[in-house]
Amino acid sequence: MSGLEPDRAPERASQRTRVVPLTGAGVLGGAVVAVVLAALGLVLSRVDLVLLALPLAVSAAWAWASRPPGGTGGPTTGLRVRASPDPEARVVRYGVGVDVDGPPGSAGTDAVHVRVSVLGTTPHDLVVTPAQAADLAGRAPILHSGPQLLLRLQHRLLGQDAAWFTAPARELDVEQVVTPRAVPVASLALPQRLQGLTGNHQSARPGDGGDFRDVHPFAPGDRLRRIDWRATARRARLADELFVRRTSALADATVVLVLDTRDDVGENVEDWTGHTADGQGVTSLDLAREAAASLATAYAASGDRVGVQDLASQARVVQPGGGARHRDRVVRAVTLSRPSGSRFARLRPPVVPPGALVYVFSTFLDDEAPRMATLWRAGGHRVVAVDVLPAPRTGGLQPHERVAFRLVALEREERMSALQASGVELLRWQEAPATVERAVALRTLARAGRGPR
């Protein structure tokens, strides 16, 4: 579900911070105990209590004296981060370097406390020496595709025996756009009518490059090398009558990928009240990005033209085109899609080229995406509704929430049935365990539209 950007460049981030030393709680506690013991010794005339308070007072005084100064003379730290997402292992490998510059004459820094946080996971704390902090390495899971926060780091310095410490430095966020994984697609559906003049698909019109079509009387414009002398000898009734072998022309398909980015729902039904799905588990936009990137890559490899539309924004449009550079442009547009939370209703569907095959990627939890798909189908396009709703988990729902979820599920089933009744074909895109069912569904879609166009 995750990968690198097309440039394969790791994300780098750095910051320089001047930290403010604070006195440790142990030093303050020792000083308070020393004062109390000394006061009791004076009041009770007990020398042993005064002698007992003496080492505590000396220790507190030494810790206070060795405490580095604040302000411009205080210690500074530099934090460097390099993160490289791994598309196969679904993890981000990162390297962290903390450079500590202590003030002259101070006791120095005894340890560095580094906290690494990833969205949806428990923060990981490390306490290492300054030498070890200069070169740390680790890895964290990649939760989703698209624009996201990969890492959040925070650090602070600890003095000898924790006599002093610094307030945590400001957080450093490492953000990157993680492209979805493009899975192989062996079977591709085609539009009802091919409009292109070149390509890899058989069309209904005569031309060059395709399979044998028929034998036809010679007409102006036919090439002499296509004359079939055997057919002419059998069929010709006149001396000047000739017959030629005609083949079908090859054409390319026009495919438009329509993303419904108005919301993003995850596997946990309890989180469906918001527009985004944070934390663990696959989300609807994760599946939509993966499905759109996979289909765009497969159609581009077949020489077809691919474009992108977004139901949540009129500005996110990539017109259909072909070639490797255009494929990267389409995948980039799909990768940058993020939930907008917009719930506006369109008066008419976005304009798509005549005869295009339209894929609509949505959860179909409301009527907007089905309405657009029905309008495109009524306009003569072949429309495939791609269901990207993750398998819902209802374990933590209350009884009334379960009833509400059942009502939402029933309404969704009615929308899907109405789509099928209007001629829209359905495709469910799920995670890896359902790859066999998905391959069968894609093959069925490809066979349903087989034949010259």
N, C-alpha and C positions, 0 to 999 in steps of 0.2 A: 504494500500500500504506500510505500514511501520510496523516495529516490533522491537524486541530486538534481540541481538545476542543469540546463543544457551546457553551461560553461564548465561544470564540474569543479567550480572553485570553492574551497572551504571557507567558512565564515570566520573572520578575524575581528576581534574587539579588544580594546584596551582602555585603561583609565589610570590616572595618576591622582592620588589622594594624600592630603596632609591630615594625619589623624591626631586626635586630642587624647593624651594619656589620662587615665583615671586611676585613682588609688583603689587597690583591691580590698574586698570586704575583710579578708584575713588580717591585713595591716591595720585597718580601722578597728577591728575587734580586739586585736592585740593591744593597741594603744589604749582603748577604753578599759580593758582588764588591768593593764599596768597602772593606770590612774586610780582605779578603784582599790587595787591592792595596796598601792602606796598610801592612799588616804586612810584605809583601814589600819595599816601599820602605824601611821602617825597617831591616829586616834586611840588605838589600843596599846600603843607603846610596844609593838612587836616588830623586832628587827627581821625576823624570818619572812614576814609578809613583804617588807620593803625589798629584801634580797630576792624574793621570788618575782617581784615586779620589775626588777632591774633588767634581766635579759629580754623581757617582753618590750620594755621601753627602748632598749638599744636596738632590737630588731626592727621595731617600727620606725625609729629614727633613721636607721640605715636604709630601709626601704623607701622612706620619703626622700632621702638625699639622693638615692640612685634613680629616682623617678625622672624620666626625661622631661625637659621643659615643654610647655605647650606653645601655641602660636606659631610664629615663623621659625622658631628654633626646634620645633618638635619633629618627631620622625615622619617620614613619608613612605608611602608604599606605591608600587606600580603593579597593576594586575593585567596580565596578558592571557587571552583565551583564543584557542584555535579549535574549531568544531568541524567535523567532516561526517555527514550522515552516510550510513551504509545502506543501500537500497535492498540488499538481499537479507541481511541480518536484522533489519528493522531497528537499528540502534544508531546513535550518534556517538562517534568516538571524539573525545575532546582532550586537549592538553591545556593545562593551567600553569602559569608561572607567576609567582608573587615575589617581587623584588623589594627588599626592605633596606631603607637608608636610615640608620640611627644617628642621633646627634653626637658630636664629639664629647668624649668624657663620660658618657652614660654607660650604665651597666649592659645595655644592649637588649635585644629581643631574644627571649628564650624559646618561644614557640609561636606558631601562626595557626589560627583557627579559621578554616575555610569551610563554608557551607555551600553545597551545590543543590539546587532545586530544579525539578522538572515538573511541568504542569501535570497534576493528577498522581504524583508519586510523593513518597515521604522524603523530606530533605535529608541529604547525606552529609554528615559532619566529619571533618578531618582535622586532627591536631598534630602538626608536624613541626620539625625544626625549620629555621629559615633556609638552610641549605636544601632540605627536601622540598620546601614550598616553591623553590625556583623551577622545579620540573616535575609536575604532577600529571598523571594521565588516568583516564577512566572512560566509561561509556554509560550511556543512559538510553532508555527506550524511546523510539519515535512513536508518538501516539497517533498523529493524524498527518494528512498531506495538506498542501496549500500553505499560505502564510501562517507562521506560528512562531511561538517562543520556544526555542530549543533548550536554552539553559538560562538560569538566573543564579549568579554567584555573589557571595558576600564574604568578607573576611575581616579579621581584627587581629591585633598583635597582643601577645602575652609576655609580661616581664618574667624575670627569674623568680621562681617559686610563687608565681601569680601575685607578686607584690604590687604590680600595676598592670593595667590592661587598657586597651583603647576601645572607644565606642565603635560599633560595626561601621565599616566604610559603606558608602552608598552602593546600592545594588547595581550590578552590571548585567544587563540583559543581552543575550545573544539571540537575535532573530534571523530567520532565513525562510525562504520560500522552498518548500520540499515538494518536488514533483511527484505525482502519483505513479504507481507502477503500471506499466502497460503490459497486460497479459496477452498471449497469442490468441488471435481470433482466426480460426480456420475457415469458417463459413460466413459469407457476407451477403446480406439482403441487398436487392437492387430496386431502384424505383420502377414504377409502372411503365415509364417511358424514358428512354435514354435520349438525351438532347445533344450530347457532345459529338464532335466530328472525328475524334481519335480516341483510342483507349484500348482496353483489354476485354471488353464485353461484346457479345454478339448483339447486333441491332437488327431491326426489321427491314431497314432500307438496304438496297444493293450498294455494293462498293468494293473496296479492296481490303485484304487482310483477314477476312473471316472464312468460314466454312462454305462448302458448295451450297448454292441456293437453288438454281434451276438452269435450264437451257432455254435461251430466248432468241428470237430473230434479231439479226444484226440491225442496230439503229445508230444514227449519228451520235458520235461521242464514244462509242465502244472502241476498245483497242483491238488492233489487228491480231495481236498475240493471243487474244482470248477466243479466237475463232476455233470452234470444235469441228474439225474436218470430218470426223466419223459421224457426228450428229447431222452435219450438213449433207453427207452422202445418203443418210437414211431418210431425212425429212424433207430435203429441198425438192420442190416441185418445179421451180424455175431455175434457169441457168445462173441468174444473178442473185439467187437467194442464199444467204449465209446464216449460220447459227453460232452463237457465242455462249460460252459457259460463264454464268454470273455467280459471284460470291456475295456473302453478306458483309456489310461494313462493320468495322469495330468502332465502338463508342465508349465514352466514359460516363460515369454516374456523378450526379451532384447530390451531396449529402450535407444536411444542415443539422448540427447538434444544438439542441435547445436545452439550456440548464435552468432549472428552477432553484435559484439561490435565495429565495425569500426567507428561508429558515434552514436550520440544521438540527436534526433530531438524532439522538443516539439510541443505543440498545435499551437503556434504562428508561422506562416509561415515566418514572418520577421526575425526570429532568425535561419533560416535553413542554413544560410551561414557559420556558425561555426560548429565544431564537437561536441560541448556540448550545452545543453539547460539549462541555468540558470534561476532562478526565479520561479514564480508560475506556476502551471499547471502540468499535467502529461506528462511524456516523453516516448519515445519509449523504452528506457532501463528499465524504471519503469514497463511498461507493460510486457516486456520480462522477467524480473526477477520474477514478480508475476506469469506469466504463467508457467515458467520453475519450480519454486518452488512448485506450486500447482500440476503440473503433476508429478514431482519427488516424492512428498509426497504421492500422490494417488497410483502410481505404486509400491512404496516401501511397502505401506500398503497391496497391493495385492500379495506380495511375489515375485514381478518381479525384474529384474536386471536393474539398471539405471546408465548411464554414461553421461559425459558432454564433449563437444568439443567447441572450440572457433575459429571462422574463422579468427580472427585478430591476433592470437598468436598460435604458435605450441607448446608452453610450458604449456598452460592452458588445460590440459587434465586430466579427471578422468575416468579411465576404468570402464566399467559396473560391478556392484556388487549389493548385496542385504544386508538387515539388517538395523536396526535402526542407527547404527554408520555410515554405508556407506551413508545412507540417509542424515544424518547431514553433512557429508563430501561433498555431492553433493550440498546441499542447501548452504553451505558455499562458495563453488566455484562459484555458481550462484550469491550470494550476493556480492562477491568481484569483480565481473565484472564491468568494467568501460570503458568509451569510449576511444579508443586509437588513432583514427584519421588515422590509417594505411589504405592505399589503394592498397596494393600489391595484385597481382593476383596469385592464386595458379595454378600450372600446373595440378594437380590432386586433387581430394577431399580427405579429411582426411579419414583414414582407420577406418571402423566400423565393428563390428562382423558380420559374415554371418547371414542373415535372420533377422537382427535387424529392428525395427521400428524407423525411423529417424524423429525427429521434428526439423524444421528449423525456428528459431525465427528471423525475420528481417523486415525491412520496405520495402524492395524490391524497393528501389529508384535507384538502379543500377543493372548491370547484373551479379555481382559476386555471390550473394546468389542464385538467380534462376539457374545459371549454375551449382553450386554444387548440388542443389536439383535434377536437371535433370540427372546429372551423377549418383547420388545414385539410382534414379528410374530406369535408364537404367541398373544398376548393379543387379537388382532384389529385391531391398529393397522397402518396403512400406514407402512412404515419405509424411509427412504432413507439408505444409508450413503454419506457424502461422504468420499472419499479425499483427504486433504490432504498426503500425503507428497510433498515436492519431488522433482524429477528428480534421482536420485543421481549424484554424481560419484565415480568410483573410480580416478582417475588416480594418486593417491599411495599406493595400497594395496600391501602386500606380498603375495606369493603365497598365504600361509596366510590373510591377511585377505580376499583375494578369494574363497577357498573358503568362508569363514565368511559373507561377504555373500551368496553364491549360495544357501547353505542358508537364510538368513533370508528371502531373496526367494522361494524355493520354498514355505516355510511360509506366507508371507503370501499367495501365490497360492492355496494350498489353503484358507485362511480365506475369501478373497473368493469362491471357487467354492462353498464351503459356505453362505455367506450368500445367494448367488443361488439355490441349491437350496432354501433355506428360505423363499423368497419375498421376501427383502429386495432392493430395487432399489439399483443402484450409480450413483454420480455422482462423476467425478473432477474436482477443482477445481485448475486449474493457473494458471501465470502468464499474462501478456498474449499470448504467441504462440499459446496454445491457446484463445483466446476463441471462435473459430468452432466448434470441437469441443464446447466447453462449452455454447454456445447450442443446438446440435443436441441434445445430451444432455438439456438442460432441456426443450426442446420435446417430445422423446420421452416424458419423464416426465409432462408435462402432458397429452399425448394418451392415454397409457396409462390415465389415470383419468378420461377425459372421459365425460360422461353425467350424467343426473340422479341425485341422491343423497338 
